Every structure is written in C-alpha cells, then in structure tokens.
Amino acid sequence: QQQVKQSPQSLIVQKGGISIINCAYENTAFDYFPWYQQFPGKGPALLIAIRPDVSEKKEGRFTISFNKSAKQFSLHIMDSQPGDSATYFCAASRSGGGADGLTFGKGTHLIIQP
Amino acid sequence: KAGVTQTPRYLIKTRGQQVTLSCSPISGHRSVSWYQQTPGQGLQFLFEYFSETQRNKGNFPGRFSGRQFSNSRSEMNVSTLELGDSALYLCASTRDEPYNSPLHFGNGTRLTVT
C-alpha cells in the first residue's frame, strides 16, 4: 500500500520556469511533510518541510503548498535553474520522522533545460 | 561538522552470503535510521535505533537486522542475500527533537548481489 503518491514521475521545465511536483497522502496521522532533493551518487538532502498548521511555507525559490482537507501538498520551484536538475522526493511522517520513519513518494526526476 | 559517513561505498556479494554495512552519524546525533532505495520501490524505511535500542522497524524480513553502539555508530546486516536485495542502502541521523531536527542522510552503500 503506497501511502504517499507523487506525480509526475518525470518533469522537464525550461530555465526560468516554475516546476511543480504534487503529492497526496492517505494516513491522517501524518503531521510532518518534508521534501528532499537527491543528486546522482548522493544521499537525499532536506529542502524544505511543513506542518499541517500552515497552508504555505516559502524558503527562497522553494515553496510548499499544503491542503489538509484534500490531503495533498506540492512543491513549487520558482525561476528554475539547471542546477535544480535532480530527483525530488516528498515524504510524510508523524513527529518528524526519527523513530517513526519517513514514508516517501516514488520521486520526480526533474530536468531544467537551459 | 562532518556529515553522515557510510562504509563501504560499494559492495558486490553473491546470493546466499551475508553483508554488514556501517554508518557513523553526525556528532551529537543519537538517532540512526536505515533506508533501502531501489528503482522499483523507492525509499523504504528499514529500522531506527536510539541509545542502542531499536525503536521502530519497517516491513522487511528478519534477514535484515541492525544494531547501534554506545557511540551511536550503527551497523546493518543482511543475511542469506537474495538478488532482490541489490539496492542503495542509506543511513540517516538526527538529534531526534520532534519536528526540529531533520534527517541527515549519508551517500549510501551500493550493494550488488549476483
């Protein structure tokens, strides 16, 4: 049972455009939603995270939008740059993912064309 | 501050053998988690240790086991290797303060079972 569904699987965006990746979750006990970025040969690195008491969080060019009633959240990358080309994973957990572990989406392979 | 260190980076084993992977967490981090990453299943939680105690375990067979030492370093062991165990094994550490300490991942150990 896939508890976090991520789409699209792959995405090509022109430099300067907006990249949008969507995720939906099933478990209403989840209360922590991070996004991770992974480059080839590296482990995932935390980009930004949100809790359900806010509907949006912005850090630089990265924004998470959260819709609690729809059980959906999304990552927007503004002014996308070739250096943003990577695989992005959404995740969900209870209490931040230490003891409970993170449940990850299947990932989105993002390519930013120059 | 040094990041999460995993050794070795690459391993090739034969079906039926066993393997031990090692992880050194970030200094001061007492929680260590292990994840399996494959193209088909994505990132899946294996187990988590805190103060030498396993607090949580994912849905993996008993062939997968781990332990944590008093210095927070951790090892995971896979016995009776199967071809399907070929994957990138990622270790992550955290201070384990709920919502305030994200998981920091190492670059993984790439295990190939032939």
Interface residues (C-beta under 8 A of the other chain):
Chain A: Y32 P34 Y36 G41 K42 G43 P44 A45 L46 A49 R51 F89 A91 S95 G96 G97 G98 A99 D100 G101 L102 T103 F104 G105 K106 G107
Chain B: V4 S31 S33 Y35 G42 L43 Q44 F45 E48 F50 R55 N56 G58 L90 A92 T94 D96 E97 P98 Y99 N100 S101 P102 L103 H104 F105 G106 N107 G108
